Amino acid sequence: MGMRARRVLEICRMGVINYADALKLQEKLVLDRKAGIIPDTILSLQHPPTYTLGKRRTDHNLLIPLSDLKKIGAQLHYTQRGGDITFHGPRQAILYPIIALREMGLGARLYVEKLERTMIELSSQYGVRASPGKSGETGVWVEERKIGAIGVRISNGITSHGLAYNIDPDLRYFEHIVPCGIANKEVTSLKREAEVELPAEDVVQDRLVSCFVEIFGYDSTVWKDSDSLMVSEGET
């Protein structure tokens, strides 16, 4: 038997980035990954207050008029990912993996399970016991309170979109939606659930990436910042 090729993951710290810009960047990276121009890549970032709807277009789960979004400082975007409506905002760790599932021997279900395990492992590092949702309840939960959401797109075996983990976002934004289409359930955060003092949010976000690396079995990582990624994007 031949030796398995080493798995390398490029990690791009993006800081806070507008949702539309992140979507455009993902679309470019997916094409680059399909063409073999780049290795598996993950974007680690946060968004300004943003609601997103998946390809099922469940607008009824947005509980306020579109005209009121500006009043609360939020945007709305339609996407081609799976899943229902969700919220992205400051102090929420977002990971968008652009990875080739077939090269890892993963199907869609196992991929989602590994994303769940990534958030569960991070929670455990701060003494919080999280678990996958019950049947029909996507994401990761602390008892009956949701702490992490998942919504992915897979095109020709290449992933985009990903997960959103609540470090300490303003949970009031979730009151304006039926989060992920699951009614009568609370949304929570690591800050609310942990009994220990949390480090700076960028430390927690980097730990989330480290959990991803471990769960997905990468052999090595290359960390980049947003400037290097944007320069390479402009050169193509």
N, C-alpha and C positions, 0 to 999 in steps of 0.2 A: 504493500500500500504506500502511495506517495504521501509526502508530508503536506499538511494543511497550510495553505497560504496564510501569512500573518494578517490579522485583521487590524486595520488602522482606521481611526476615527478622527476627522478634523472637527474641532469644536470652536464655534465662532461666538464670542461674546458680543452681543449687539446693543446692549443697554436698552433704553426705551425707544421703540420704533413704531411709527404709524402702521396700522394694520395693512393698509393697501400696499405700502412699500414692502412689508414683509411678505405679502402674498406674491407680489411680482418677483421678489428675490427667490422665493421657493420655486416658482414656476421655471425660472432660469436654471436653478440648481438641479431640478429634476431632469431637465433636458441634458445638462452636463453629466449627470450621473448615468443616465441611460447610454450616453455616448462614451462613457469610460474616461471622461476628461478629468473628473475629480473622484476621490475616494468617498466612502460613506462620510456624511457631513451632518452635523447637528447645529441648529441655531438656538442659542440660549438668550432669551430676551424678555422684555415686558412691553405691554402696550398702554397707551392712554386709554381712558374708559371707552370700551367698545363692546357692543353686542354683536354676535355673529349667529347666523342661521345656516343650517346644513342644507343639503340638496333636496331634502323633503319639503322645504319651505313652510315650516310650521309657524306662520306669522301669528296665529292665534295665541301662541305662548309668550308673545310680547304684550305686556299688560298695560302699557301706556301708549297714548297716541304718538305717532311719529313726530308730530309737531312739538311734543314735549321733550324729545331727546336733547335738543339744544339747551333747554333750561337746566338739565341735570349734567350738562357737559359731556354727553356721550354720543358716539356715532353708531350706525348700524351698517353691517356688511353682510352680503349674501355670498355663500361659498359653495364649493363642490365637495366638501368633506361629508363624511357620515355624521350621524348624531343630530341632536336637536339644538335648540337655542342655548347659548351660554354667554357668559360675561368674561371679558378680559380687562384687567386694569393694573394700576401701580401696585407693587408689593405682592404680585402674583407671578410665580416662576413659570415661564412657558418654554417648552422644548419642542422644536420642530425638526424631527429627524428626517433626513433625506438619505435613505439607506436602501440597498438592494437586498430584498428579502430572499430571493432565490439563491443568491450566493451564500446566504447563511442557513439555507434549508428551512426557512420559516414560512408558515402560512399565515393568513390574516388573523385567525383566532389566537394562535400562539403569540403572534406579535403584540396583540392587544393585551394578552395576559402578562407579557413581560413589561409593558408600559405600566400596568397596574402594580406589578411587583416592584418596579422602580420607585413609585410613590409610597408604597407600603414600607419599603426598606428605609427611605428617608424619614418617614414618620417615626419608625422604631428607633432611629438614632437620637430622637429627642423624647423618647419615652412614651410615644403615642401609638396605641394599637389600632391600626387601620386594616381594612379588609376589602376585597372586591364586593361590588353590590350584589344583591339578590338577582334572580332571573328578571330581566327587563330593566334593571337599574344599573346603568353603565357607570364607570368611574370607580373611585375609591372612597370609602366611607369610614367614619368613626362612629360606631353604633348606627344610629339613624341619621347622622349628619354627614353631608358630603364635603369632602376636603379636596378632592381632585377630579377633574373632568378629562375625558378622552374623546377626541373626534379626529378620525384619520381619513386620508385618501390614499389609495394604492392604484397606481397606473403602470401597467406593464411590469409589475413587481417592484416598482420604486415608490417609497412612501413619501408623503408630505403631511402637513398639519401635524397634530400630535397630542400633547397633553398640557394641562394647565393646573398648577398646584398652588393652593392658597396659603401663602406665607402669612400675610397680614393685610389683605385688601380691605377696602371699605365694603363691608357686607351689605350695606343698605342698597347697593346697586342690584343685588339679586332679588330684592323685593319687587322689582318692576318686570320680572319674567317668571315663567315656570321653568326653573333651571333643568335643562336637559329633558324637558317634557315630563318631569316627575313631580306631581303635585303633592302638597302637604308634607314636604320634607325640608328640613333645615339645611342651610349651608354653613360650614364652619371653616376655621383656619388653624394653622399650626400654632399661631400665637395664642389663640383661644384655648386650644386643647393641651398644649405642653405645660408641664409643671416646672420646667426649667426656663431660665432666661435665655432667649435666643441670641445668637450672634448677629452681626449685620446681615441684611437680606442677601447681599451678593455672596456672602459665605454660604448661606443656606442654598442659594441657587447653584453654586458650584458643586456643592455636595450632592444635589439632585443629579447633576451631570455625572458625577463620579458613580452614583448608584446605577445610572443607565449603563455606563461603561462596564461595570461589574456584571450586571444582570445579562447584558448582551454578549459578554465574553470577548471584548476587544483586547488585543495584545498591547497596543500602544496608542497614544493620543498625541495630537498636535493642537495646541491652543492658539487661536488667533483672535484679534480684536476686529471691530467693525470696519476700521479704516482700511485694513489690508484686504478685506473682502470686497468693499466698495471699489477699491482701486482695481482689483482683478476683474470686477464686473464691468467697469468702465472700459477696460482694455479689449473686451471681446466684441 
